[in-house]
């Protein structure tokens, strides 16, 4: 499997399959992004805005846990959520992280950035977003449910046999948490099992154009670019 931080590349490697908790983690991501930028070694001015945050996010992890920045009741849950959130943030660029933490980003833009972070960190989530979520939207087949996910996983298992060794309980957690993240990002309506369209603000659009592959994770038409 790829390293613990940064966007995942799966060529010849196993998928990261640890997205079993937390959903989108939008508010947590914003809090830790702000902490990272305020950290003495976090917002390195010498880094380009297009530099991936990567492992440098680990610099705030222990402090975030000790100070309980996310206000989580139990120590074990606090450690899990901080670890999961920092891993996802590591897949963003410095510029994207700054926008996430900054005062001018809208809630919907922050949610979109955390969805993109999840898609980059977990390649299988990104592939689901581009091959299923976005495809459903573009073809007008906006109905999406667990069966679509199960078919997607079965197809991926042809090339990634590790998917066949995941326990039934973990499989359900992964599926449930992915749909929870889509719902919290307002890309999916649970009541009607419907894909919802998304249009970034002009500010976010400019940021994402620097990594145009990010648009592949969002249910939007290319003409919107």
PyMOL CGO cylinders between C-alpha atoms (Angstrom):
from pymol import cmd
from pymol.cgo import CYLINDER

trace = [
    CYLINDER, 0.00, 0.00, 0.00, 1.10, 3.59, -0.57, 0.3, 1, 1, 1, 1, 1, 1,
    CYLINDER, 1.10, 3.59, -0.57, 2.62, 5.66, 2.26, 0.3, 1, 1, 1, 1, 1, 1,
    CYLINDER, 2.62, 5.66, 2.26, 0.56, 7.06, 5.09, 0.3, 1, 1, 1, 1, 1, 1,
    CYLINDER, 0.56, 7.06, 5.09, 0.31, 10.59, 3.67, 0.3, 1, 1, 1, 1, 1, 1,
    CYLINDER, 0.31, 10.59, 3.67, -0.43, 12.27, 0.37, 0.3, 1, 1, 1, 1, 1, 1,
    CYLINDER, -0.43, 12.27, 0.37, -2.58, 11.36, -2.61, 0.3, 1, 1, 1, 1, 1, 1,
    CYLINDER, -2.58, 11.36, -2.61, -2.76, 7.65, -3.36, 0.3, 1, 1, 1, 1, 1, 1,
    CYLINDER, -2.76, 7.65, -3.36, -1.40, 6.05, -6.51, 0.3, 1, 1, 1, 1, 1, 1,
    CYLINDER, -1.40, 6.05, -6.51, -2.54, 2.43, -6.86, 0.3, 1, 1, 1, 1, 1, 1,
    CYLINDER, -2.54, 2.43, -6.86, -0.45, 1.13, -9.75, 0.3, 1, 1, 1, 1, 1, 1,
    CYLINDER, -0.45, 1.13, -9.75, 0.46, -2.37, -8.67, 0.3, 1, 1, 1, 1, 1, 1,
    CYLINDER, 0.46, -2.37, -8.67, -0.44, -1.64, -5.05, 0.3, 1, 1, 1, 1, 1, 1,
    CYLINDER, -0.44, -1.64, -5.05, -3.29, -2.37, -2.68, 0.3, 1, 1, 1, 1, 1, 1,
    CYLINDER, -3.29, -2.37, -2.68, -6.02, 0.17, -2.09, 0.3, 1, 1, 1, 1, 1, 1,
    CYLINDER, -6.02, 0.17, -2.09, -6.10, 2.14, 1.13, 0.3, 1, 1, 1, 1, 1, 1,
    CYLINDER, -6.10, 2.14, 1.13, -9.27, 0.91, 2.83, 0.3, 1, 1, 1, 1, 1, 1,
    CYLINDER, -9.27, 0.91, 2.83, -9.47, 2.71, 6.16, 0.3, 1, 1, 1, 1, 1, 1,
    CYLINDER, -9.47, 2.71, 6.16, -12.33, 5.15, 5.54, 0.3, 1, 1, 1, 1, 1, 1,
    CYLINDER, -12.33, 5.15, 5.54, -14.58, 3.47, 8.07, 0.3, 1, 1, 1, 1, 1, 1,
    CYLINDER, -14.58, 3.47, 8.07, -15.30, 6.45, 10.31, 0.3, 1, 1, 1, 1, 1, 1,
    CYLINDER, -15.30, 6.45, 10.31, -16.07, 10.14, 10.22, 0.3, 1, 1, 1, 1, 1, 1,
    CYLINDER, -16.07, 10.14, 10.22, -17.98, 10.77, 7.04, 0.3, 1, 1, 1, 1, 1, 1,
    CYLINDER, -17.98, 10.77, 7.04, -16.77, 13.93, 5.31, 0.3, 1, 1, 1, 1, 1, 1,
    CYLINDER, -16.77, 13.93, 5.31, -14.99, 15.47, 8.33, 0.3, 1, 1, 1, 1, 1, 1,
    CYLINDER, -14.99, 15.47, 8.33, -15.58, 18.97, 6.96, 0.3, 1, 1, 1, 1, 1, 1,
    CYLINDER, -15.58, 18.97, 6.96, -15.55, 20.97, 10.21, 0.3, 1, 1, 1, 1, 1, 1,
    CYLINDER, -15.55, 20.97, 10.21, -12.68, 18.89, 11.57, 0.3, 1, 1, 1, 1, 1, 1,
    CYLINDER, -12.68, 18.89, 11.57, -10.71, 19.47, 8.38, 0.3, 1, 1, 1, 1, 1, 1,
    CYLINDER, -10.71, 19.47, 8.38, -11.14, 23.22, 8.58, 0.3, 1, 1, 1, 1, 1, 1,
    CYLINDER, -11.14, 23.22, 8.58, -10.05, 23.29, 12.25, 0.3, 1, 1, 1, 1, 1, 1,
    CYLINDER, -10.05, 23.29, 12.25, -6.92, 21.25, 11.64, 0.3, 1, 1, 1, 1, 1, 1,
    CYLINDER, -6.92, 21.25, 11.64, -6.09, 23.14, 8.43, 0.3, 1, 1, 1, 1, 1, 1,
    CYLINDER, -6.09, 23.14, 8.43, -6.14, 26.39, 10.39, 0.3, 1, 1, 1, 1, 1, 1,
    CYLINDER, -6.14, 26.39, 10.39, -3.99, 24.83, 13.10, 0.3, 1, 1, 1, 1, 1, 1,
    CYLINDER, -3.99, 24.83, 13.10, -1.49, 23.59, 10.51, 0.3, 1, 1, 1, 1, 1, 1,
    CYLINDER, -1.49, 23.59, 10.51, -1.16, 27.03, 8.92, 0.3, 1, 1, 1, 1, 1, 1,
    CYLINDER, -1.16, 27.03, 8.92, -0.66, 28.65, 12.32, 0.3, 1, 1, 1, 1, 1, 1,
    CYLINDER, -0.66, 28.65, 12.32, 1.91, 26.10, 13.37, 0.3, 1, 1, 1, 1, 1, 1,
    CYLINDER, 1.91, 26.10, 13.37, 5.51, 27.31, 13.40, 0.3, 1, 1, 1, 1, 1, 1,
    CYLINDER, 5.51, 27.31, 13.40, 6.58, 24.81, 10.77, 0.3, 1, 1, 1, 1, 1, 1,
    CYLINDER, 6.58, 24.81, 10.77, 3.24, 24.37, 9.05, 0.3, 1, 1, 1, 1, 1, 1,
    CYLINDER, 3.24, 24.37, 9.05, 2.67, 27.11, 6.51, 0.3, 1, 1, 1, 1, 1, 1,
    CYLINDER, 2.67, 27.11, 6.51, 6.16, 27.13, 5.04, 0.3, 1, 1, 1, 1, 1, 1,
    CYLINDER, 6.16, 27.13, 5.04, 6.40, 30.30, 2.98, 0.3, 1, 1, 1, 1, 1, 1,
    CYLINDER, 6.40, 30.30, 2.98, 9.01, 28.66, 0.75, 0.3, 1, 1, 1, 1, 1, 1,
    CYLINDER, 9.01, 28.66, 0.75, 6.50, 26.07, -0.44, 0.3, 1, 1, 1, 1, 1, 1,
    CYLINDER, 6.50, 26.07, -0.44, 4.59, 26.69, -3.64, 0.3, 1, 1, 1, 1, 1, 1,
    CYLINDER, 4.59, 26.69, -3.64, 0.83, 26.89, -3.29, 0.3, 1, 1, 1, 1, 1, 1,
    CYLINDER, 0.83, 26.89, -3.29, 0.75, 23.83, -5.54, 0.3, 1, 1, 1, 1, 1, 1,
    CYLINDER, 0.75, 23.83, -5.54, 2.96, 21.77, -3.24, 0.3, 1, 1, 1, 1, 1, 1,
    CYLINDER, 2.96, 21.77, -3.24, 1.11, 18.83, -1.73, 0.3, 1, 1, 1, 1, 1, 1,
    CYLINDER, 1.11, 18.83, -1.73, 0.85, 19.13, 2.05, 0.3, 1, 1, 1, 1, 1, 1,
    CYLINDER, 0.85, 19.13, 2.05, 1.93, 15.52, 2.45, 0.3, 1, 1, 1, 1, 1, 1,
    CYLINDER, 1.93, 15.52, 2.45, 3.66, 14.29, 5.58, 0.3, 1, 1, 1, 1, 1, 1,
    CYLINDER, 3.66, 14.29, 5.58, 4.21, 17.82, 6.94, 0.3, 1, 1, 1, 1, 1, 1,
    CYLINDER, 4.21, 17.82, 6.94, 0.66, 17.69, 8.32, 0.3, 1, 1, 1, 1, 1, 1,
    CYLINDER, 0.66, 17.69, 8.32, 1.91, 15.17, 10.89, 0.3, 1, 1, 1, 1, 1, 1,
    CYLINDER, 1.91, 15.17, 10.89, 3.63, 18.05, 12.71, 0.3, 1, 1, 1, 1, 1, 1,
    CYLINDER, 3.63, 18.05, 12.71, 0.34, 19.09, 14.33, 0.3, 1, 1, 1, 1, 1, 1,
    CYLINDER, 0.34, 19.09, 14.33, -1.09, 15.65, 15.01, 0.3, 1, 1, 1, 1, 1, 1,
    CYLINDER, -1.09, 15.65, 15.01, 0.08, 15.12, 18.58, 0.3, 1, 1, 1, 1, 1, 1,
    CYLINDER, 0.08, 15.12, 18.58, -0.70, 18.69, 19.63, 0.3, 1, 1, 1, 1, 1, 1,
    CYLINDER, -0.70, 18.69, 19.63, -4.19, 18.42, 18.16, 0.3, 1, 1, 1, 1, 1, 1,
    CYLINDER, -4.19, 18.42, 18.16, -4.74, 15.25, 20.19, 0.3, 1, 1, 1, 1, 1, 1,
    CYLINDER, -4.74, 15.25, 20.19, -3.32, 16.63, 23.44, 0.3, 1, 1, 1, 1, 1, 1,
    CYLINDER, -3.32, 16.63, 23.44, -5.26, 19.89, 23.21, 0.3, 1, 1, 1, 1, 1, 1,
    CYLINDER, -5.26, 19.89, 23.21, -8.39, 18.09, 21.99, 0.3, 1, 1, 1, 1, 1, 1,
    CYLINDER, -8.39, 18.09, 21.99, -8.81, 20.71, 19.28, 0.3, 1, 1, 1, 1, 1, 1,
    CYLINDER, -8.81, 20.71, 19.28, -11.77, 18.82, 17.83, 0.3, 1, 1, 1, 1, 1, 1,
    CYLINDER, -11.77, 18.82, 17.83, -13.56, 18.62, 21.20, 0.3, 1, 1, 1, 1, 1, 1,
    CYLINDER, -13.56, 18.62, 21.20, -14.11, 14.86, 21.07, 0.3, 1, 1, 1, 1, 1, 1,
    CYLINDER, -14.11, 14.86, 21.07, -15.22, 13.22, 24.28, 0.3, 1, 1, 1, 1, 1, 1,
    CYLINDER, -15.22, 13.22, 24.28, -13.06, 10.09, 24.44, 0.3, 1, 1, 1, 1, 1, 1,
    CYLINDER, -13.06, 10.09, 24.44, -9.32, 9.87, 23.92, 0.3, 1, 1, 1, 1, 1, 1,
    CYLINDER, -9.32, 9.87, 23.92, -9.53, 6.88, 21.59, 0.3, 1, 1, 1, 1, 1, 1,
    CYLINDER, -9.53, 6.88, 21.59, -12.09, 8.57, 19.33, 0.3, 1, 1, 1, 1, 1, 1,
    CYLINDER, -12.09, 8.57, 19.33, -10.10, 11.79, 19.41, 0.3, 1, 1, 1, 1, 1, 1,
    CYLINDER, -10.10, 11.79, 19.41, -6.97, 9.99, 18.21, 0.3, 1, 1, 1, 1, 1, 1,
    CYLINDER, -6.97, 9.99, 18.21, -8.85, 8.19, 15.43, 0.3, 1, 1, 1, 1, 1, 1,
    CYLINDER, -8.85, 8.19, 15.43, -10.53, 11.30, 14.08, 0.3, 1, 1, 1, 1, 1, 1,
    CYLINDER, -10.53, 11.30, 14.08, -7.39, 13.47, 14.24, 0.3, 1, 1, 1, 1, 1, 1,
    CYLINDER, -7.39, 13.47, 14.24, -5.43, 10.75, 12.46, 0.3, 1, 1, 1, 1, 1, 1,
    CYLINDER, -5.43, 10.75, 12.46, -8.07, 10.30, 9.77, 0.3, 1, 1, 1, 1, 1, 1,
    CYLINDER, -8.07, 10.30, 9.77, -8.54, 14.02, 9.20, 0.3, 1, 1, 1, 1, 1, 1,
    CYLINDER, -8.54, 14.02, 9.20, -4.83, 14.78, 8.93, 0.3, 1, 1, 1, 1, 1, 1,
    CYLINDER, -4.83, 14.78, 8.93, -4.33, 11.93, 6.49, 0.3, 1, 1, 1, 1, 1, 1,
    CYLINDER, -4.33, 11.93, 6.49, -6.99, 13.34, 4.19, 0.3, 1, 1, 1, 1, 1, 1,
    CYLINDER, -6.99, 13.34, 4.19, -5.66, 16.90, 4.49, 0.3, 1, 1, 1, 1, 1, 1,
    CYLINDER, -5.66, 16.90, 4.49, -2.24, 15.60, 3.41, 0.3, 1, 1, 1, 1, 1, 1,
    CYLINDER, -2.24, 15.60, 3.41, -3.65, 15.04, -0.10, 0.3, 1, 1, 1, 1, 1, 1,
    CYLINDER, -3.65, 15.04, -0.10, -4.50, 18.73, -0.59, 0.3, 1, 1, 1, 1, 1, 1,
    CYLINDER, -4.50, 18.73, -0.59, -2.10, 21.36, -1.86, 0.3, 1, 1, 1, 1, 1, 1,
    CYLINDER, -2.10, 21.36, -1.86, -0.88, 24.19, 0.36, 0.3, 1, 1, 1, 1, 1, 1,
    CYLINDER, -0.88, 24.19, 0.36, -3.09, 26.61, -1.59, 0.3, 1, 1, 1, 1, 1, 1,
    CYLINDER, -3.09, 26.61, -1.59, -6.17, 24.43, -1.23, 0.3, 1, 1, 1, 1, 1, 1,
    CYLINDER, -6.17, 24.43, -1.23, -5.53, 24.02, 2.49, 0.3, 1, 1, 1, 1, 1, 1,
    CYLINDER, -5.53, 24.02, 2.49, -5.16, 27.78, 2.90, 0.3, 1, 1, 1, 1, 1, 1,
    CYLINDER, -5.16, 27.78, 2.90, -8.50, 28.35, 1.17, 0.3, 1, 1, 1, 1, 1, 1,
    CYLINDER, -8.50, 28.35, 1.17, -10.13, 25.68, 3.32, 0.3, 1, 1, 1, 1, 1, 1,
    CYLINDER, -10.13, 25.68, 3.32, -8.90, 27.40, 6.48, 0.3, 1, 1, 1, 1, 1, 1,
    CYLINDER, -8.90, 27.40, 6.48, -9.37, 30.97, 5.28, 0.3, 1, 1, 1, 1, 1, 1,
    CYLINDER, -9.37, 30.97, 5.28, -12.19, 33.43, 5.98, 0.3, 1, 1, 1, 1, 1, 1,
    CYLINDER, -12.19, 33.43, 5.98, -13.52, 33.68, 2.43, 0.3, 1, 1, 1, 1, 1, 1,
    CYLINDER, -13.52, 33.68, 2.43, -14.43, 30.07, 1.64, 0.3, 1, 1, 1, 1, 1, 1,
    CYLINDER, -14.43, 30.07, 1.64, -18.11, 29.15, 1.73, 0.3, 1, 1, 1, 1, 1, 1,
    CYLINDER, -18.11, 29.15, 1.73, -19.37, 26.09, 3.56, 0.3, 1, 1, 1, 1, 1, 1,
    CYLINDER, -19.37, 26.09, 3.56, -20.13, 24.34, 0.27, 0.3, 1, 1, 1, 1, 1, 1,
    CYLINDER, -20.13, 24.34, 0.27, -16.63, 25.03, -1.03, 0.3, 1, 1, 1, 1, 1, 1,
    CYLINDER, -16.63, 25.03, -1.03, -15.09, 23.63, 2.16, 0.3, 1, 1, 1, 1, 1, 1,
    CYLINDER, -15.09, 23.63, 2.16, -17.25, 20.53, 1.85, 0.3, 1, 1, 1, 1, 1, 1,
    CYLINDER, -17.25, 20.53, 1.85, -16.15, 20.12, -1.76, 0.3, 1, 1, 1, 1, 1, 1,
    CYLINDER, -16.15, 20.12, -1.76, -12.47, 20.42, -0.79, 0.3, 1, 1, 1, 1, 1, 1,
    CYLINDER, -12.47, 20.42, -0.79, -12.85, 17.79, 1.92, 0.3, 1, 1, 1, 1, 1, 1,
    CYLINDER, -12.85, 17.79, 1.92, -14.61, 15.52, -0.60, 0.3, 1, 1, 1, 1, 1, 1,
    CYLINDER, -14.61, 15.52, -0.60, -11.72, 16.05, -3.02, 0.3, 1, 1, 1, 1, 1, 1,
    CYLINDER, -11.72, 16.05, -3.02, -9.25, 15.33, -0.22, 0.3, 1, 1, 1, 1, 1, 1,
    CYLINDER, -9.25, 15.33, -0.22, -11.03, 12.05, 0.50, 0.3, 1, 1, 1, 1, 1, 1,
    CYLINDER, -11.03, 12.05, 0.50, -11.04, 11.17, -3.21, 0.3, 1, 1, 1, 1, 1, 1,
    CYLINDER, -11.04, 11.17, -3.21, -7.32, 11.82, -3.56, 0.3, 1, 1, 1, 1, 1, 1,
    CYLINDER, -7.32, 11.82, -3.56, -6.27, 10.09, -0.37, 0.3, 1, 1, 1, 1, 1, 1,
    CYLINDER, -6.27, 10.09, -0.37, -8.43, 7.04, -1.06, 0.3, 1, 1, 1, 1, 1, 1,
    CYLINDER, -8.43, 7.04, -1.06, -8.01, 6.18, -4.73, 0.3, 1, 1, 1, 1, 1, 1,
    CYLINDER, -8.01, 6.18, -4.73, -10.97, 3.81, -4.62, 0.3, 1, 1, 1, 1, 1, 1,
    CYLINDER, -10.97, 3.81, -4.62, -13.21, 6.67, -3.45, 0.3, 1, 1, 1, 1, 1, 1,
    CYLINDER, -13.21, 6.67, -3.45, -11.89, 8.87, -6.24, 0.3, 1, 1, 1, 1, 1, 1,
    CYLINDER, -11.89, 8.87, -6.24, -12.53, 6.16, -8.80, 0.3, 1, 1, 1, 1, 1, 1,
    CYLINDER, -12.53, 6.16, -8.80, -16.06, 5.68, -7.49, 0.3, 1, 1, 1, 1, 1, 1,
    CYLINDER, -16.06, 5.68, -7.49, -16.62, 9.44, -7.71, 0.3, 1, 1, 1, 1, 1, 1,
    CYLINDER, -16.62, 9.44, -7.71, -15.45, 9.66, -11.31, 0.3, 1, 1, 1, 1, 1, 1,
    CYLINDER, -15.45, 9.66, -11.31, -16.67, 6.32, -12.64, 0.3, 1, 1, 1, 1, 1, 1,
    CYLINDER, -16.67, 6.32, -12.64, -20.02, 6.10, -10.86, 0.3, 1, 1, 1, 1, 1, 1,
    CYLINDER, -20.02, 6.10, -10.86, -21.12, 9.33, -9.16, 0.3, 1, 1, 1, 1, 1, 1,
    CYLINDER, -21.12, 9.33, -9.16, -20.15, 11.69, -11.96, 0.3, 1, 1, 1, 1, 1, 1,
    CYLINDER, -20.15, 11.69, -11.96, -21.08, 9.25, -14.72, 0.3, 1, 1, 1, 1, 1, 1,
    CYLINDER, -21.08, 9.25, -14.72, -24.58, 8.88, -13.30, 0.3, 1, 1, 1, 1, 1, 1,
    CYLINDER, -24.58, 8.88, -13.30, -24.96, 12.64, -13.28, 0.3, 1, 1, 1, 1, 1, 1,
    CYLINDER, -24.96, 12.64, -13.28, -23.65, 13.16, -16.81, 0.3, 1, 1, 1, 1, 1, 1,
    CYLINDER, -23.65, 13.16, -16.81, -25.82, 10.41, -18.30, 0.3, 1, 1, 1, 1, 1, 1,
    CYLINDER, -25.82, 10.41, -18.30, -28.95, 11.68, -16.56, 0.3, 1, 1, 1, 1, 1, 1,
    CYLINDER, -28.95, 11.68, -16.56, -29.27, 8.51, -14.49, 0.3, 1, 1, 1, 1, 1, 1,
    CYLINDER, -29.27, 8.51, -14.49, -29.22, 10.35, -11.18, 0.3, 1, 1, 1, 1, 1, 1,
    CYLINDER, -29.22, 10.35, -11.18, -30.43, 7.41, -9.08, 0.3, 1, 1, 1, 1, 1, 1,
    CYLINDER, -30.43, 7.41, -9.08, -27.61, 5.97, -6.98, 0.3, 1, 1, 1, 1, 1, 1,
    CYLINDER, -27.61, 5.97, -6.98, -27.75, 3.30, -4.28, 0.3, 1, 1, 1, 1, 1, 1,
    CYLINDER, -27.75, 3.30, -4.28, -25.76, 0.62, -2.47, 0.3, 1, 1, 1, 1, 1, 1,
    CYLINDER, -25.76, 0.62, -2.47, -26.17, -1.79, -5.39, 0.3, 1, 1, 1, 1, 1, 1,
    CYLINDER, -26.17, -1.79, -5.39, -24.23, 0.60, -7.64, 0.3, 1, 1, 1, 1, 1, 1,
    CYLINDER, -24.23, 0.60, -7.64, -21.42, 0.62, -5.09, 0.3, 1, 1, 1, 1, 1, 1,
    CYLINDER, -21.42, 0.62, -5.09, -21.45, -3.16, -4.75, 0.3, 1, 1, 1, 1, 1, 1,
    CYLINDER, -21.45, -3.16, -4.75, -21.20, -3.61, -8.54, 0.3, 1, 1, 1, 1, 1, 1,
    CYLINDER, -21.20, -3.61, -8.54, -18.34, -1.13, -8.64, 0.3, 1, 1, 1, 1, 1, 1,
    CYLINDER, -18.34, -1.13, -8.64, -16.44, -3.01, -5.91, 0.3, 1, 1, 1, 1, 1, 1,
    CYLINDER, -16.44, -3.01, -5.91, -17.05, -6.36, -7.61, 0.3, 1, 1, 1, 1, 1, 1,
    CYLINDER, -17.05, -6.36, -7.61, -15.57, -4.99, -10.83, 0.3, 1, 1, 1, 1, 1, 1,
    CYLINDER, -15.57, -4.99, -10.83, -12.54, -3.51, -9.04, 0.3, 1, 1, 1, 1, 1, 1,
    CYLINDER, -12.54, -3.51, -9.04, -11.93, -6.82, -7.25, 0.3, 1, 1, 1, 1, 1, 1,
    CYLINDER, -11.93, -6.82, -7.25, -10.90, -8.32, -10.62, 0.3, 1, 1, 1, 1, 1, 1,
    CYLINDER, -10.90, -8.32, -10.62, -7.74, -6.22, -10.44, 0.3, 1, 1, 1, 1, 1, 1,
    CYLINDER, -7.74, -6.22, -10.44, -7.55, -5.74, -6.68, 0.3, 1, 1, 1, 1, 1, 1,
    CYLINDER, -7.55, -5.74, -6.68, -8.04, -9.13, -4.98, 0.3, 1, 1, 1, 1, 1, 1,
    CYLINDER, -8.04, -9.13, -4.98, -7.59, -7.50, -1.55, 0.3, 1, 1, 1, 1, 1, 1,
    CYLINDER, -7.59, -7.50, -1.55, -11.17, -6.29, -1.90, 0.3, 1, 1, 1, 1, 1, 1,
    CYLINDER, -11.17, -6.29, -1.90, -12.35, -9.90, -1.69, 0.3, 1, 1, 1, 1, 1, 1,
    CYLINDER, -12.35, -9.90, -1.69, -10.64, -10.43, 1.65, 0.3, 1, 1, 1, 1, 1, 1,
    CYLINDER, -10.64, -10.43, 1.65, -12.35, -7.52, 3.43, 0.3, 1, 1, 1, 1, 1, 1,
    CYLINDER, -12.35, -7.52, 3.43, -14.81, -8.75, 6.06, 0.3, 1, 1, 1, 1, 1, 1,
    CYLINDER, -14.81, -8.75, 6.06, -18.53, -8.24, 5.52, 0.3, 1, 1, 1, 1, 1, 1,
    CYLINDER, -18.53, -8.24, 5.52, -18.69, -5.90, 8.50, 0.3, 1, 1, 1, 1, 1, 1,
    CYLINDER, -18.69, -5.90, 8.50, -15.86, -3.70, 7.22, 0.3, 1, 1, 1, 1, 1, 1,
    CYLINDER, -15.86, -3.70, 7.22, -17.32, -3.73, 3.72, 0.3, 1, 1, 1, 1, 1, 1,
    CYLINDER, -17.32, -3.73, 3.72, -20.59, -2.34, 5.07, 0.3, 1, 1, 1, 1, 1, 1,
    CYLINDER, -20.59, -2.34, 5.07, -18.76, 0.32, 7.11, 0.3, 1, 1, 1, 1, 1, 1,
    CYLINDER, -18.76, 0.32, 7.11, -16.78, 1.45, 4.07, 0.3, 1, 1, 1, 1, 1, 1,
    CYLINDER, -16.78, 1.45, 4.07, -19.90, 1.67, 1.93, 0.3, 1, 1, 1, 1, 1, 1,
    CYLINDER, -19.90, 1.67, 1.93, -21.94, 3.42, 4.61, 0.3, 1, 1, 1, 1, 1, 1,
    CYLINDER, -21.94, 3.42, 4.61, -19.20, 5.97, 5.34, 0.3, 1, 1, 1, 1, 1, 1,
    CYLINDER, -19.20, 5.97, 5.34, -18.71, 6.76, 1.66, 0.3, 1, 1, 1, 1, 1, 1,
    CYLINDER, -18.71, 6.76, 1.66, -22.41, 7.46, 1.20, 0.3, 1, 1, 1, 1, 1, 1,
    CYLINDER, -22.41, 7.46, 1.20, -22.39, 9.50, 4.42, 0.3, 1, 1, 1, 1, 1, 1,
    CYLINDER, -22.39, 9.50, 4.42, -19.53, 11.62, 3.04, 0.3, 1, 1, 1, 1, 1, 1,
    CYLINDER, -19.53, 11.62, 3.04, -21.36, 12.19, -0.25, 0.3, 1, 1, 1, 1, 1, 1,
    CYLINDER, -21.36, 12.19, -0.25, -24.48, 13.18, 1.67, 0.3, 1, 1, 1, 1, 1, 1,
    CYLINDER, -24.48, 13.18, 1.67, -22.59, 15.59, 3.93, 0.3, 1, 1, 1, 1, 1, 1,
    CYLINDER, -22.59, 15.59, 3.93, -20.92, 17.13, 0.87, 0.3, 1, 1, 1, 1, 1, 1,
    CYLINDER, -20.92, 17.13, 0.87, -24.42, 17.67, -0.57, 0.3, 1, 1, 1, 1, 1, 1,
    CYLINDER, -24.42, 17.67, -0.57, -23.58, 15.60, -3.63, 0.3, 1, 1, 1, 1, 1, 1,
    CYLINDER, -23.58, 15.60, -3.63, -26.19, 12.95, -2.79, 0.3, 1, 1, 1, 1, 1, 1,
    CYLINDER, -26.19, 12.95, -2.79, -29.70, 13.03, -1.37, 0.3, 1, 1, 1, 1, 1, 1,
    CYLINDER, -29.70, 13.03, -1.37, -30.34, 10.06, 0.91, 0.3, 1, 1, 1, 1, 1, 1,
    CYLINDER, -30.34, 10.06, 0.91, -34.14, 10.37, 0.92, 0.3, 1, 1, 1, 1, 1, 1,
    CYLINDER, -34.14, 10.37, 0.92, -34.44, 10.00, -2.85, 0.3, 1, 1, 1, 1, 1, 1,
    CYLINDER, -34.44, 10.00, -2.85, -31.14, 8.18, -3.57, 0.3, 1, 1, 1, 1, 1, 1,
    CYLINDER, -31.14, 8.18, -3.57, -30.36, 10.94, -6.05, 0.3, 1, 1, 1, 1, 1, 1,
    CYLINDER, -30.36, 10.94, -6.05, -27.09, 12.47, -7.23, 0.3, 1, 1, 1, 1, 1, 1,
    CYLINDER, -27.09, 12.47, -7.23, -27.05, 16.25, -6.70, 0.3, 1, 1, 1, 1, 1, 1,
    CYLINDER, -27.05, 16.25, -6.70, -25.22, 18.64, -9.00, 0.3, 1, 1, 1, 1, 1, 1,
    CYLINDER, -25.22, 18.64, -9.00, -22.44, 20.87, -7.71, 0.3, 1, 1, 1, 1, 1, 1,
    CYLINDER, -22.44, 20.87, -7.71, -20.99, 24.13, -8.97, 0.3, 1, 1, 1, 1, 1, 1,
    CYLINDER, -20.99, 24.13, -8.97, -17.90, 25.57, -7.25, 0.3, 1, 1, 1, 1, 1, 1,
    CYLINDER, -17.90, 25.57, -7.25, -17.69, 29.28, -6.51, 0.3, 1, 1, 1, 1, 1, 1,
    CYLINDER, -17.69, 29.28, -6.51, -15.47, 31.28, -8.88, 0.3, 1, 1, 1, 1, 1, 1,
    CYLINDER, -15.47, 31.28, -8.88, -12.74, 31.33, -6.19, 0.3, 1, 1, 1, 1, 1, 1,
    CYLINDER, -12.74, 31.33, -6.19, -12.74, 27.57, -5.77, 0.3, 1, 1, 1, 1, 1, 1,
    CYLINDER, -12.74, 27.57, -5.77, -12.99, 27.09, -9.53, 0.3, 1, 1, 1, 1, 1, 1,
    CYLINDER, -12.99, 27.09, -9.53, -9.76, 29.05, -10.00, 0.3, 1, 1, 1, 1, 1, 1,
    CYLINDER, -9.76, 29.05, -10.00, -8.01, 26.95, -7.36, 0.3, 1, 1, 1, 1, 1, 1,
    CYLINDER, -8.01, 26.95, -7.36, -9.19, 23.63, -8.78, 0.3, 1, 1, 1, 1, 1, 1,
    CYLINDER, -9.19, 23.63, -8.78, -8.20, 24.54, -12.35, 0.3, 1, 1, 1, 1, 1, 1,
    CYLINDER, -8.20, 24.54, -12.35, -4.60, 24.19, -11.18, 0.3, 1, 1, 1, 1, 1, 1,
    CYLINDER, -4.60, 24.19, -11.18, -5.36, 20.48, -10.69, 0.3, 1, 1, 1, 1, 1, 1,
    CYLINDER, -5.36, 20.48, -10.69, -8.12, 19.98, -13.21, 0.3, 1, 1, 1, 1, 1, 1,
    CYLINDER, -8.12, 19.98, -13.21, -8.45, 16.26, -12.45, 0.3, 1, 1, 1, 1, 1, 1,
    CYLINDER, -8.45, 16.26, -12.45, -10.29, 17.39, -9.30, 0.3, 1, 1, 1, 1, 1, 1,
    CYLINDER, -10.29, 17.39, -9.30, -13.34, 18.25, -11.38, 0.3, 1, 1, 1, 1, 1, 1,
    CYLINDER, -13.34, 18.25, -11.38, -13.67, 14.55, -12.16, 0.3, 1, 1, 1, 1, 1, 1,
    CYLINDER, -13.67, 14.55, -12.16, -14.75, 13.92, -8.58, 0.3, 1, 1, 1, 1, 1, 1,
    CYLINDER, -14.75, 13.92, -8.58, -17.67, 16.35, -8.73, 0.3, 1, 1, 1, 1, 1, 1,
    CYLINDER, -17.67, 16.35, -8.73, -21.09, 15.87, -10.39, 0.3, 1, 1, 1, 1, 1, 1,
    CYLINDER, -21.09, 15.87, -10.39, -20.86, 18.84, -12.75, 0.3, 1, 1, 1, 1, 1, 1,
    CYLINDER, -20.86, 18.84, -12.75, -20.71, 19.35, -16.50, 0.3, 1, 1, 1, 1, 1, 1,
    CYLINDER, -20.71, 19.35, -16.50, -17.47, 20.21, -18.25, 0.3, 1, 1, 1, 1, 1, 1,
    CYLINDER, -17.47, 20.21, -18.25, -19.23, 23.18, -19.87, 0.3, 1, 1, 1, 1, 1, 1,
    CYLINDER, -19.23, 23.18, -19.87, -19.36, 24.70, -16.37, 0.3, 1, 1, 1, 1, 1, 1,
    CYLINDER, -19.36, 24.70, -16.37, -15.58, 25.12, -16.47, 0.3, 1, 1, 1, 1, 1, 1,
]
cmd.load_cgo(trace, "trace")
